[in-house]
Amino acid sequence: MLRAYYDLPVELADPLKKPVDFFLPKAHVPEHEAILRHPATWQLIARDQLPIPQYQEREFYYKDMELDYWLSGLVDFLKVNERIPDACTVGKKILDFGGATGRVARHFLSQAPQSHTTLSDVNINHINWLRKHFPAQLSTYKAPAIPPLSKEDFPDNQFDLVMAFSVFTHIDQQEIPTLLELLRITKPGGYLYLTFHSDKTWALLPDIFLYQFLKEIPSFKKYQVPSTMPEDRICVSYSDTQTYNCQMFHSDKYIKDVWGKHAIIEQIIPQGHAYQSVAILHKSLV
Ligand SMILES: C[S@@+](CC[C@H](N)C(=O)[O-])C[C@H]1O[C@@H](n2cnc3c(N)ncnc32)[C@H](O)[C@@H]1O
């Protein structure tokens, strides 16, 4: 098979400036606007001295809206801390799996330096970008398209918390092997924080941005929207690469029945990550 784009290093653009240089009195997204109004946010912006990646190097998140890009990661950081007990107290080990160029991980580095953050991503360019522009306190690894993760880099039972934002939304055949790998490297008693397109997300189609993308995919055209999600698991495939090749939807029932065979489903939070749901899994102590 030809090497996929995520294995091919490309020349990287210079990064943009620091968050404080993009400070504006107003954000575009209402949830971001609410955070921006909080008096403590200014201190958090000032504390983050890391550069912002250019649009094409941040998974095309928030075109020309650098402040919203930064605030979106802060919102996720704050939600994780609200939802996971002692998420980043001293010495906690956290993995951002499929973390791209650190939209979320940057906040763990800047706002919670007492914990230790690792980021892995299948895209070599994201890893190269981070190695060039973020400090070495962030451990970074290129993930394989097909599990397992390297046992040397990722020994068993090492993370207190593994997060994957918008990653299980793109994994089809390797879904359970990937979930099992993330559970393998999570400590007994540790947590997984995984976002997914749920039946609640499906119910929001066609009124959400995701629909603009889906409606161009030939394999999506057979579905009627608006509708109730017709199956418990739907894969809308758009490429033949080994991973990052589809948009996945999972009903809450599927998460409870299938993911729930492998870990305790502590909570499912509808729209816990914009229009995606969040599944919080707990690895049992025995
Ligand atoms: C939609 S982006 C989300 C990026 C980041 N988590 C965020 O929320 O800003 C999906 C990311 O997952 C990565 N990815 C996709 N499949 C992966 C896999 N099997 N293993 C690791 N990373 C993967 C992609 O390279 C991309 O950076």
The ligand as an ORCA input file, in Angstrom:
! r2SCAN-3c Opt
* xyz 0 1
  C     -10.645     15.673     14.105
  S      -9.003     15.661     14.589
  C      -9.087     16.068     16.323
  C      -7.785     16.597     16.834
  C      -7.738     16.867     18.330
  N      -8.049     15.683     19.110
  C      -8.655     18.015     18.697
  O      -9.738     17.752     19.242
  O      -8.297     19.144     18.422
  C      -8.623     13.916     14.657
  C      -7.179     13.643     15.003
  O      -7.023     12.243     15.253
  C      -5.858     11.781     14.593
  N      -6.081     10.353     14.337
  C      -6.962      9.774     13.484
  N      -6.910      8.446     13.573
  C      -5.981      8.155     14.520
  C      -5.466      6.947     15.079
  N      -5.905      5.767     14.682
  N      -4.506      7.037     16.025
  C      -4.062      8.245     16.447
  N      -4.503      9.417     15.952
  C      -5.451      9.373     15.012
  C      -5.754     12.642     13.348
  O      -4.460     12.676     12.790
  C      -6.204     14.009     13.900
  O      -5.138     14.736     14.418
*
